[in-house]
Amino acid sequence: MVLELKSVARLFAVGATLISFAAMSADHAESPGTDADPAADIADVFIFPSPEIPSKLVGAITFGGRPAPRSRIDGSFYCDPDILFTYNIDRADASGSFDSIPDIQIYARFGKNNSGQCALQLENVPGGTAKFSGFIEQVFSGPSGRAFAGLRNDPFFFDFEGFSALLNTFATPGQNGDLVSSFRLTGNQPRRDSFAGRNVSAIVFEMDLDTVAPKAANGTRPKIRVDNQPVRGVNR
């Protein structure tokens, strides 16, 4: 299923030639304050071409997870109706320059019914701007395509052990770092993923490619970059 996040990291690499990714969007609990409010702690933002429908892009927001060396693994989905997630898409102009002003803003927020069931509401998704919603932990459809929210294996890949080893290779004056040994890049050694098996809360949705990045007269599409802003206490 395309909307399951286990393959997001691999699929993102496929879309790298089309999409310019805003790397500053990743944080993974980089400050002590995020422990007090994990439901509003953004982990990563993804965008990549759908491997099933060429006319679609897939956007994803992950939040609430914890990185190595912290041992906690999220066991429940963060359903907080008090948080508004804004998924910003900035489109480059004809010269390839960005103005850092979102051309598209997609809004996502959660709500609960009288039975305590959690649902996701999406608004302004390219391809169908009307609001649509569905319960978490299941794929549901809207004007723009499919959507999903729920707890999934964190798709972000990072070798924290290798990173720590690399830092140690700079510890002594005169050392210039040992990237190859630190990340075990020789001898066909298996890669270490510090986020493997760690759960993260996720929002995933399909978008219309031609709306997000319309083709120019010469057939090329503009570069785009994305980020996400969570705001607590915004009522809509």
VOGU-3710 file (C-alpha; in Angstrom, 3 decimals, decimal comma):
1> mvlelksvar> 0,000/0,000/0,000  1,548/3,267/-1,091  0,373/5,160/1,964  2,176/2,910/4,418  5,276/4,736/5,595  7,669/1,798/5,779  8,834/2,592/2,234  8,758/6,393/2,401  12,516/6,880/2,779  13,239/4,665/-0,240
11> lfavgatlis> 10,533/6,270/-2,369  11,716/9,773/-1,522  15,018/9,002/-3,223  13,107/8,251/-6,429  11,637/11,746/-6,422  14,832/13,631/-5,699  15,200/14,838/-9,305  11,773/16,453/-9,210  11,607/17,768/-5,666  13,883/20,071/-3,719
21> faamsadhae> 13,477/18,974/-0,107  13,578/21,410/2,807  16,020/19,585/5,054  15,572/22,038/7,901  12,167/20,513/8,540  13,617/17,509/10,391  14,339/17,805/14,090  13,627/14,555/15,971  13,363/15,907/19,533  16,375/18,161/19,227
31> spgtdadpaa> 15,483/20,259/22,286  14,319/19,435/25,841  11,086/21,366/25,296  9,807/18,795/22,809  9,542/16,192/25,577  6,846/18,328/27,198  4,762/18,468/24,014  5,519/15,477/21,755  2,202/15,863/19,884  3,535/19,123/18,422
41> diadvfifps> 7,095/17,887/17,837  7,722/17,529/14,104  10,093/14,732/13,122  10,254/14,906/9,299  8,412/16,192/6,235  8,388/14,164/3,001  7,181/14,672/-0,563  7,680/12,202/-3,421  6,032/11,014/-6,652  3,438/8,295/-6,193
51> peipsklvga> 4,816/4,938/-7,392  1,271/3,881/-8,333  -0,321/6,982/-9,909  1,978/9,154/-12,103  -0,336/12,163/-11,757  -0,011/12,208/-7,960  2,492/13,376/-5,392  2,494/12,017/-1,847  3,069/14,303/1,133  3,827/13,093/4,644
61> itfggrpapr> 4,323/14,632/8,082  5,764/12,601/10,944  5,759/13,751/14,545  6,073/12,614/18,142  8,839/10,000/17,717  12,070/9,780/19,694  15,551/9,182/18,242  18,435/7,082/19,498  19,937/6,975/22,037  16,580/7,539/23,784
71> sridgsfycd> 14,924/4,199/24,418  11,260/5,240/24,382  9,136/3,932/21,537  5,735/5,546/21,032  2,948/3,073/21,718  -0,037/5,238/20,897  -0,948/7,813/18,293  -0,865/11,497/19,277  -4,401/12,749/18,629  -4,424/16,364/19,813
81> pdilftynid> -7,297/18,522/18,457  -5,551/21,661/19,727  -2,776/21,520/17,101  -3,010/22,821/13,548  -0,380/21,421/11,156  0,355/23,630/8,131  2,155/21,896/5,269  3,797/24,668/3,225  4,774/24,232/-0,425  7,019/26,845/-2,041
91> radasgsfds> 7,318/26,773/-5,845  10,403/28,121/-7,643  10,021/30,822/-10,284  11,185/30,530/-13,895  14,774/31,294/-12,869  14,732/28,509/-10,273  14,679/30,918/-7,311  12,491/30,558/-4,239  10,896/33,511/-2,441  10,275/31,513/0,796
101> ipdiqiyarf> 6,579/32,458/0,646  4,268/29,418/0,465  2,361/29,079/-2,792  0,198/26,343/-1,247  -0,728/25,775/2,396  -2,346/22,481/3,382  -4,018/22,317/6,796  -4,278/19,158/8,889  -5,801/18,747/12,314  -7,349/16,047/14,480
111> gknnsgqcal> -10,680/15,760/16,216  -12,545/13,283/18,407  -16,186/12,244/18,376  -18,344/11,579/21,435  -16,997/8,027/21,575  -13,404/9,250/21,742  -12,545/8,058/18,224  -9,851/10,123/16,531  -10,121/11,431/12,968  -7,931/13,533/10,674
121> qlenvpggta> -9,279/16,521/8,748  -7,421/17,855/5,703  -8,067/21,155/3,947  -6,710/22,790/0,775  -4,999/19,659/-0,542  -4,019/20,346/-4,198  -6,472/18,661/-6,535  -9,457/19,250/-4,269  -9,519/22,172/-1,856  -12,642/21,085/0,064
131> kfsgfieqvf> -12,202/19,757/3,582  -12,377/15,986/3,989  -11,788/13,655/6,901  -11,510/10,057/8,040  -10,691/7,986/11,091  -7,066/7,238/11,925  -5,413/3,884/11,227  -7,288/3,449/7,963  -6,950/4,771/4,417  -9,755/7,132/3,401
141> sgpsgrafag> -10,497/9,112/0,238  -11,103/12,766/-0,564  -11,274/15,049/-3,621  -7,474/15,004/-4,015  -6,968/11,263/-3,505  -6,232/8,980/-0,588  -5,108/9,951/2,890  -4,021/8,234/6,090  -3,058/9,035/9,671  -1,762/6,615/12,269
151> lrndpfffdf> 1,176/5,081/14,067  3,882/3,667/11,803  7,518/2,605/11,763  9,648/5,760/11,469  10,834/5,970/7,810  13,747/8,274/8,650  17,131/6,535/8,265  20,128/7,597/10,329  23,159/5,820/11,787  23,496/7,494/15,196
161> egfsallntf> 26,273/5,115/16,245  28,255/5,980/13,126  27,665/9,698/13,678  28,974/9,436/17,251  32,009/7,521/16,023  32,661/10,192/13,383  32,592/12,940/16,011  35,176/11,016/18,032  37,513/10,984/15,034  37,672/14,786/15,301
171> atpgqngdlv> 38,312/14,760/19,060  42,096/14,941/18,919  43,853/17,973/17,373  45,150/17,082/13,926  42,477/14,483/13,210  40,460/15,128/10,055  37,658/12,613/10,539  37,169/9,037/9,378  33,890/8,836/7,508  34,525/5,400/6,001
181> ssfrltgnqp> 35,303/3,562/9,223  32,739/5,428/11,307  29,855/4,498/9,014  31,284/1,077/8,058  31,355/1,863/4,344  33,776/-0,920/3,366  33,570/-4,694/3,293  29,827/-4,870/2,556  29,041/-4,320/6,221  25,316/-4,001/7,020
191> rrdsfagrnv> 23,967/-0,495/7,474  22,844/0,526/10,961  19,492/2,305/11,210  19,051/3,909/14,615  15,367/4,564/13,880  14,487/1,009/12,866  11,589/-0,386/14,888  10,759/3,002/16,398  7,200/4,176/15,985  6,183/7,648/14,912
201> saivfemdld> 2,808/9,351/14,397  2,186/10,086/10,720  -0,092/12,052/8,391  0,034/11,006/4,693  -1,943/12,342/1,730  -2,005/12,355/-2,077  -1,905/15,562/-4,137  -2,399/16,449/-7,793  1,011/16,841/-9,441  -0,149/19,356/-12,065
211> tvapkaangt> -1,594/21,615/-9,370  1,526/21,509/-7,202  4,081/21,793/-10,021  2,383/22,691/-13,319  4,377/22,148/-16,498  5,844/25,146/-18,301  5,527/25,636/-22,050  8,771/23,702/-22,577  7,408/20,723/-20,635  9,526/21,153/-17,502
221> rpkirvdnqp> 8,152/21,398/-13,985  9,337/23,879/-11,344  11,281/22,747/-8,328  9,366/22,797/-5,061  10,331/22,667/-1,424  8,236/21,906/1,628  8,142/22,418/5,366  5,590/22,055/8,131  4,529/24,336/10,960  2,580/23,016/13,957
231> vrgvnr> 0,707/25,650/15,979  -0,980/24,904/19,277  -4,175/26,627/20,314  -5,473/27,594/16,860  -9,215/27,090/16,412  -10,539/26,784/12,867
//
